[in-house]
């Protein structure tokens, strides 16, 4: 199924169901936090996307558009939920993220 036709997660129940079923879904939110790390010998970037229903943490290549997205950017992406959830912090983990739409952070002084 094309990414644009995937179900958009709009409720916490849908997010939990998608995580439990390890489904591929669309997520819309704001990049709240970024960091970097390693997956074996490969360097990658992680992003925490703050949505209306909770936070979703994804990884991306350091040179991809998603991997270079600044904090505060609005994004829509398709991702496969891993089934892992940090209940204490309300963070759901996803993988294979595909950036569908974005609008970068407004730079102070522009406009």
N, C-alpha and C positions, 0 to 999 in steps of 0.2 A: 504494500500500500504506500503511495506517495506520502511524504512527510506532511504536506499541507492538508491531507485528508485524515490525519490521525486525530484522535479525541483530544480536545483542549481540556486540561485539568482545571476545574473551576471551584471544587470543594475539597475540604480535607478528607472526606470519605473517598472521593475519587482518587486522590493522591495516595492514600493508604492502600486502597484496592489495587492500584497500578503497581505500587511497590511490592505488595504481597504476591501479585501475579507476575511480576517481572515483565510488565508490559512496556511497549514503546508508545510514548505519548508526547503531546505538545505541551510546553511549559512557557508561561509568559511572566516576566518579572524584571527586577532590577538587580544588577550586579552589586552585591552588598560588600563583598570581600574577595580578595585575590591572594594567591600565594604560589609558591613553586615547590617542586619536589622531584623525585626520581621514581621511575618505574623500571626496575632492573638497571640497565645502563643508559636508559633514555631519560632525558630531562623533560618534565612537563609542567603545566600550570594548572592549578585548581581554582575554581570560581564557586562562590556561594551565591546562588540566585534567590533573592527574597521574593516570594510570591504572596498572593493573598491567603494562601492555604498553608504555608510553611516554607522552609528553606530547602533548596535542592542543591546538592554539591556535585559538580561535574569536573572532569579533567579535560584538558585540551593540549594540543601541540603548542609549543612556545612561539611558533611562527605562523600559526593559523589566525584568522581574523578573530575567532572566539578567544583564542589564547592571548591576544593583545588588547582585548576589550577593557577599557578603564572602568574603575568603580563608579557607580552612578548611572551607567548606561542602561537603557531599557532594551531588553532582548526577548526574542521569541525563539525557542529552539525545540527540536525533536530529540528525545533521548530515551534510552532503554533503562528502566528502573532496575537496580541491582537486587532489591529485596532487603538491603541493609537500611536500618533506620536508627538514628541516635534519638531515642525517645526523650531523654533529659533536655536536649537542646532543640528538639523538633526539626532535625535535619534528615532529609531523605537523600540517598546516594543514587546517582545515575551514571551511566556510561554511554559511549558512542554518541556523544552530543553532536548535533548538526544544527548550525546557526541558520535560521530561516529569515529573520528580520532583526534589525537593531536600529537604535538611534543613540548616537554617542552622547556623552555628558556635555552639557552646555558649558562652554568656557566662560568664566567671569570676564566681563568687559566686552564680549561679543554681542552684537545685536542692537 
